[in-house]
Amino acid sequence: MSDFPMTIERPNQEPLVLDNVESAIAWTQAEKDFWAWTQQINYQHAGYGDTSRRDEWLNQVKNANNHLKLSTTEKGNASLVPGARSALINYCERDLSSSSPRAQYVNGMRTQPNGDIMAAAALCAYFGENTLPKPSSQPPHLRYFSLRGQTAMALYDAMLPRDAMEQASVAINRMSDANLKARQEFLQKASDAFASFNSRIEEMNREFAENVDAHAASIDEEIRRVNLAKDDLVKQCNETRDFYTSAMEVQAPVEYWKGKGVRHKKAAKWWGFALLFYAIFGTLLLAGLFYGAYTHAYELASTGENKFSHLLLLISAAIAAATTILFWVGRFLQRLYLSERHMAIDAKLREVMAMTYLALSAKQQVDEKDRALVLAPLFRAGTDGIIQEDTGLDSAMAMLARALENPKR
């Protein structure tokens, strides 16, 4: 084919010369096999989470191999061999073809313990891949080998000439001699300084022993003052704790009686309105009843019939029953109103008692016996304010029955 022989320039090596497509396929396949181990590494264990640059480089030799194989079957496609040549140029310019010193250097790391991790880290460091954003995802025992691989690649790129190393060795020996002399001088000065320091410590010990007795009394006094301050603080803490406990005991009843008083006050207001309305309505109703009864009785009296006395008695009984019912309902509404008002006043009284107790406790003016006196009425059983002895509808009816049994009375 006209594209062969194919010559590819390689850094730090002789140019690669491929005589024909078969030799090119064999060479690219050998390169793929040489780097096949890189596809089996968990790069997170090597400290890297991104291998896109390395993958792009390896894809060059894979693409070249595929293009060359296709060129043997699709001979009419003239772009396959030039495409393979372009991919090989990109692959070889990274100085990592299998025969390059750098590739042999990386591959040689694999013979050491955890060598695959070291070699993978060195390869990623060479390509400038990004390390893991969270190193904690890398096994701790592999971090050292990952760092060794990265350092090995950096040292490879920073190799010094042999004569420079010898000169550095001589310089190091001279520095060692100078350091030894300086060390001896330092030890001598340190010995003198320690002797002076020990002498000063002995002098300070003598001064301290002389001043111990003089300061013992002041130290005892300071300790006594600290103990008094401690006792005061403990007392304040206990008082604060007692106040907090009392406040927590009383705060909930305060909220309860406050809300209860508001509810009873509203209920008393509505029952008061109902009682007022009923009083007006009942008065008008009674007036109407009495007027109707009077009119009917007057008409019966004007007829002169013998049944007048019996009808008048029935009308009187009906009026008495209606009057009793109206007054009984009115009294019942009055009792409901007075009950709600009484309970509202009782709730307000308990709230005021609780708030007064809290205020006195805050000022530390309540002792244990006063606390019992305050809490006893505060938590006594509540009453509804309704008189227990009841009077029903039978009051007026009983009077009427007694009158009918003995008409002479």
Secondary structure, DSSP 8 states (H G I E B T S, - for coil): -TT-SEEE--TTS--EEE-SHHHHHHHHHHHHHHTGGGGG--TTTTTBS--HHHHHHHHHHHHHHHHHHHHHH-TT-TTHHHHHHHHHHHHHTTS-STTSHHHHHHHHGGGSTTHHHHHHHHHHHHHT--B-S-GGGS-HHHHHHHHHHHHHHHHHHT---HHHHHHHHHHHHHHHHHHHHHHHHHHHHHHHHHHHHHHHHHHHHHHHHHHHHHHHHHHHHHHHHHHHHHHHHHHHHHHHHHHHHHHHHHHHHHHHHHHHHHHHHHHHHHHHHHHHHHHHHHHHHHHHHHHHHHHHHHHHHHHT-TTHHHHHHHHHHHHHHHHHHHHHHHHHHHHHHHHHHHHHHHHHHHHHHHHHHHHHHHTT---HHHHHHHHHHHTS-------SS---THHHHHHHHHHHH-TT-
